[in-house]
Amino acid sequence: QLTPEEKLLRAIFGEKAGDVRDASLICPPGIEGIIVGVKIFSRKGIEKDDRAKAIEQDELDMMEKNLQDEIRILHDEVKKRVIMMLKGQQLRSDLFDEYGRERLLKKGTDLTLELLQEMPYDAMVRLKISTDDTGLEDDLKDLEDRTERQVEVIRNLFEEKKEKIRRGDELPPGVIKLVKVYVAMKRKLSVGDKMAGRHGNKGVIARILPEEDMPHLPDGTPVEIVLNPLGVPSRMNVGQILETHLGWAAHALGLYFATPVFDGATELEIKNWLDRAGLPKGGKTPLFDGMTGEVFEQDVTVGYIYMLKLSHLVDDKIHARSIGPYSLITQQPLGGKAQFGGQRFGEMEVWALEAYGSAHILQELLTAKSDDVTGRAKIYEAIVKGDASFTAGLPESFNVLIRELQSLCLDVELMKTKKKPDVVPVPVLEEV
C-alpha cells in the first residue's frame, strides 16, 4: 500500500496505479533451479484471484486424499485385530447392508479367515456374534469406540486446516498479497567447493578428473580423493592419517570401529588390524599414475576417511559486477553479493597502484568508478560518442564531508578565484 505522500504525487501527476504498489522480489542473477512449488497468501477479506483459488483447491484435494488414506490405514490396522478376535465365531443374527435392505450373511454363518478378510470394515463392526464370552463383546465394542474417537480427531484436524486455508492468512501490515516461490537447486560437486574431514582438515577442491586419470592401486582400484600431505605437519592433526589407516583395515574386513577421543586405537592396534586384513602394516602401497601408467617414486598412504561437503559452495560465492546499485548518501558502489555490490579498492590496493605510478587507473578508480556522479555520466557519454577523453569531477564523499562540517556549524565552501589572494601580514607579538 502506498504512503500518503505517494498517493498525493499520483493524484497530482495522474498516474492510474491505484492504491497498490508491486514490491515483488525479483530472482537475483546466478540462481538456476526447478520451481517445485508456488504458494499464494492473501489477506483476510480480500477477494482471491483465479490462480490463488486453483492452488487452494489443489491443496484441499490433497488434504482430503491424505485424510481418507489415514482413516483407511487406521481401519486396516483395527481390522487385523478384529479378525483375530472373531475368527471361528458364529453369527447371532442376519447381517444386512448399511441401508438395511439387502441381506449379506445369514444367521449361524461360521466366520472364517477368508470371509472376514474380504469383508469391509464398516460391515465388520455391525456383526453380532453368538458367544457366552461377554468379555469378547466388550473388547470389540471398546475397540470400535476407540477407533471412532481417533477418526473423529483426524476429521477435526482436517476441518481446522481446511478452515485456516479458506479463511486467509495473517500478513504484515500494508501487505495485501504474498507469493512464495520454492526453487530446488541441484548442486554437483565442482572446483571451488569446500570440503572437510573430521580433524579440522578443510579445503577447497582444486581439480576434478575423470576416474581413469586418477592414480590407482596395483589391483586397478582408483583413488577417489587426493589430499596434499603438506597439510598435515604444520597443523599437527595426525588423527586423519590414523583414520585413513584404520578405515582401510575396517573396509577390507567389513567391520565398524568406534574410537573415543581419549581412548582411541593405538598405532600398534591399527598395525595389527592392517596385518589381519592382509594389508601392508605401514598403511602405504605403490600407486600408479592414471595418465602415464607409471608407478610413483615412493609408496603412498591410502585408505578410507569420512569427508563432508560444507555449505560453502562456489556457485553461491562467485560474483561479478559491471554497473549496479550505489549508496544513497556517499554515492559509492554497495558491497557484497547480496546487494550486487562491487569489490572494495582499499588503502593498500591504492598504495600498490601508487607504487607502480598508475595515475590514470587510480584516478578513474577513485572518481568515476566510485562516487564522482558527474564524471560517471561524462564517461558514459564519451563511450557512446567514441571519445576517449575523461575529466574527473568532484567526488560525492567531499560533499558529505562539507555537510557534516556544516552540521557542526562550520561553514566551509569551495571558492574559485582567478587572482591570487592578497597576503595579509600576521603581526608577531614580541615578549617583553
N, C-alpha and C positions, 0 to 999 in steps of 0.2 A: 504494500500500500504506500501511496506517495505521501511525502511530508507536506505540510500546509504551504511551504514556500514553492515547492514544485507544482502543486495544484494551481497556485496563483500564476506562476510563469506560463503554465499550459493554458490557463484561461486567457492570458494576455495575448500570447502568440498563436493561439488557436490550434494547438495540436490535438488531434482526436484520439488520444491514447487512453482516455477513461481514467479510472482510479487505480489501475493495476500496472505494476512495473515488472518486467521479466528479469528476475535476478537468478537465472539458471546458471548452474556450474557447467562450464564447458570442459570437456575431457582434455587434460593437458597433453602437449605433444610428447610423443615417445611411448604412449601407452597403447599396447595392442593386446587383444584377447577376444574371448567369446562372451557375448551377453547371455547370462544364464537366468536372469530374472529382472522384471521391472515391477516396482511397487508404487502405487499412487495413493498418497494420503490426502484426504480432503477435510477441510474444517467442517465442524458440525453446522448443519443448517444450510450449507452451500449445495446447490444442485450439482450432481456429479455428471461428467460428460460420458459419452458412449464408451470410450476406452476404459475409463475407471469402472463403469458398470460391468463391462465384459470381464475384466480382471477379477472383480469382486465375485461375479457368478462362477468363474472357474475355481476360485478359492473355496466357495461354498460347496460346489460339486465335489471337490477333492475331500473336503471335511466330511461330507455325507458318506462318501465311499469309505473313508477311514472309520467312521462310526459303525457302519454295517460290518466292516471287517472285524473290528474289536468285539462287537456283540457275537458275531459268528464264532470267533476263536473261543470266547468265553463259553458259549453254548456247547461247542465241541468238547471242551475240557470237562464240563459238567456231565455231558452225555456219557463220556467214558466211565465216570464214577457211577452213574445211574445204571448203566448196562451191567456192571459188576454186581450191583445190588439186586437187580431184577432178573438176572439170568436164572432160568429153571422155574420161575414162578408161574401161576395161572391167573387168567383174567377173572375178576369177580363179576363184572358186568360188561355189556357190549361197549365197544369203542366207536364213537361217531366222529365225523369231521368237525371242524371248528364251528360250522353253522348248525350242527345237529341234524342234518338231513341224511347224509349217506353213512351207512354202517361200514366201518373199516375192518373191525375184528369182532368175532363172536365171543360170547361169554364162555369161559372154560378153556380158551386157547392157551396152549403152552408157549411161553415167551422164550424162544431160542435166541442164541447169539446172533445168527444171521438176520432174524426178524427184527431184533432190536437195533442192529447196526444200520438197517435200511430205513428205519422209522425216523422221521424228523423230530427235532427237539420239542416243538410245540405239541405234537401228538403224544410224545412220551410223558409229558407232565400231566396229561389227562388220564393216564392209565389207572385203573382201580384193580388192585390185586387181592386174591383171596388168601390170606395168611393169618395165623394166630399170633404172629410176632408183631405186637403193636410198636415195638421199638423201631422196626424196619420202616413202617409207615411214617413214624415221627421223623426219622432221619431223612426220608425222601421229602417230606414237607419242609423240613428245616433247610435242606439243600436248595429246594425250589425258591423259598423265601429269600435266602441269601443271594441267590443268582439274580432274582428280580430287583433286589436293592442295588446290586452292583450295576445292573443295566440302567437303572434309574439315575445313578450317579453319573454314568458315562453320558447319558442323554442330556442331563442338566448341564454338564461341562460343555457339550456341543452347542446347546442353546445359548449359553453365555458367550461363547466365542462368536457365534452367528450374530448375536445382538451387537457385539462390540464392532464387528465388521460393518454392519448396516448403519450403526449409529454415527460413524465418522470418527475422526482422530483428534487428539489433543495436539495442537500445533502451537509454536511460539507466537507471541503477539505480532500482528502485522502480516503473518504468512497465511495465504488463502489455500494454496495447494503445494504439496511437496512430492517430488518424484525421485525415487531412488532406483538407480540402475546398477545391477550387480554384474561385474565383469570378472570372468575367470581367466587367469593368465597361466599359461603353461611355460615353465622355465626349465630349459635343459641346461645342464652344466656347461659353462663356457669360460673362455680365457678371461681372467679378471675376477671370477667369483671367489669368495673367501671360504676356506675350509679349515677345520681344526680337528686335532686328535683329543686325547683325554689328559694331556700332560702340558697344556699351555702351548703346544706346538701348532701354531696357526700360521696360515699363509695364503697367498692367492695363487690360482692356477696360472702357470706361465705358458703352458703349451699342451694341446690335446692332439694325440697322434692316432692313426689307425692301429688296430690291435696287432697287425702283422709287423708294424715298425717298432713296437715296444720291445725292450730286452726280454729274453725268455730263458727259462731254466733248461738244463741239459735234456729233460724229457719233452721240451717244447711248450711247456706252460708259460704263457706271457704274464709279466707282472702288470698290475692294474694301475699302480701309482708309484711314482719315483719321488723320493724326498731327498733334499740336499743334506748330506752328512755334516756340513759346516753349521747347520742349525742346532747341533747338539752340544759341542764342547763349551761354548761361551755361556749358554743358558743352563747347562748342567741338569737338564731334565732327562736323565738316563732311563727313567721309567718307560719311555716309549721304546727303547731298544729291548728292554726286558719283556715288554708286552709283545713285541714283534716275535721274539724267540718262543715265548710260551704259547702265543697264538698259533704258530706254525705246528708245534707239537700237538696242541689241542685239536687243530683241524685234521691232522693226519690220523689221530687216534679216535676222532669223533666224540671228544669229551668237552665239558664246560668247566672252567676253573673260576673259583671265587678267591680273589686275593685281597684281603682287607688292607687298609692303608698302612697300619703299623705292624701288621703280621702277615706280610705278603710272602710270595715264593722266593726262596733264596736262589742265588746263582747256581749253587750245587744242585738244588732240586730241579731247576729249569734244565740244566745239562742232562740230568738223569732222565727227565721226561723226553727230551730230544733223542737221547740214546734209545729209549724204549720205543719211540716212534720210528726208529731206523733212519734218523736224520743226523747230519753232522753235528757233533757236540758243540762246536763253536758257533753254530747258527749261520755259518756262511757257506755259500755254494758258488761254483763257477756260473757266470751269467754270460749269455751270448747277445751281441748287438743284433737287434731285429733288422737293421737296414743292410749291414755288411755280412752278417752271419759269423763274424769273428768273435772269439771269446775275449772278454775283458781281461786286462793285465792282472788284476787282483780279484780274489773272491769277494763276493758282495753279500751283505746281510739281507736276507729276505724273510718274510713271514706274514702274519695276519694281524692287523690292528683295526680298531674302530675309528672311522673317520666320519665327520659330521659336516653337512653343508650349512653354513651360517646364513642368517638373513641379511647379508651384505652383498647383494648381487650387483654385478657391474651394470646390468640394464637399468637398475634403479638409481645408479650414481652418475652414469655418463651424461654429460650436459654441455651444450654449446649455445652461444647467443650471438646474434648479429645486432638486431635492433630489438629493444624490449622496454619494459617499464622503467621510469625514473622516479626517484624520491620527490615528493611534493614540495618539500622545503628546500633541500640542498640541490635538487635537480641532478643529483648524481645517480648512476645506474644502481638499481637494487642488487642485493647479493643473495646467493643461494638458489638451488634448483627449483624450490617450491615457488619462488617469486619470478622464475625465469630471469634470474639476475646474471650479472657479469662477473668476471674474475677481478679480484682486488689487485691493483697495482700499487703495492705498499712502498714504504720508505726505502727498504733495502733494494727493491727492484729499481727504484728511481736512482739509487746510488750506482747500481750496476750500469745503467744506461749513461749516467754522468761519466762514469769511468771510461766508457767506450767513446764518449763525445758524440753520442747520437742525439743531437739537439732537436732536430725536426721531429723525430719519432716521439721524443719526450714531450715536446710542446703539444703535439697532437693528442697524446695520451692524457695530459693534464688539463687540456682545454676542451677541444671538440668532442673527444670520446668520453669526456666526463661531464662537467657542469657548465660549459660555455654554450648557452642556448642559441644565441645569435650565430656564433661560429658554426655550430652544428647545422643550422639551417643553410648557411652560406656554402658549406661543404656539399650538402645535397644538391644545391643549385649548381655549383661548379661541376659536379659529376654529370648532372643532366646536360649541361651545356658543352661538356667535353673539355672544360678548362681545368688546369691543374693548380691554379693559384689558391693560396689559403692565407687568410689573415685572422689571427686569434682575437676574440672579443674579451669581455670581462666575465670571469667565472662567477656563477651564481653564489658560490660559497663566500665570495667577497661581500656581496650584498647582504648575506645572512650575518656576517661579522658586523657590517655597518648597522644593521637593525638591532643587533644585540648591544652594541655600544650606545645606540640611541635610547634603548630601554634603560640604560644606566644614566640617562640624562647627559650623555656626551655627544654633542652634535659634530659628527665627522662627515666631511664632504670631499669628493674628488674635484679639484679645481684645475681647469685647463687655462693657461695663460701664455701668451707669446713672449711678452717682455719679461726679462729677469726681475725678480722682486728686489726692491731696494734693501741693501744690507743695513740694518739699524745697529749702531754700535751699542754693546751692552756695557753700562757703567760698572767699573770694578771698585768695590769698596776696599779702601786700604785700612788695615788695622792701625789704630793709633796707640 
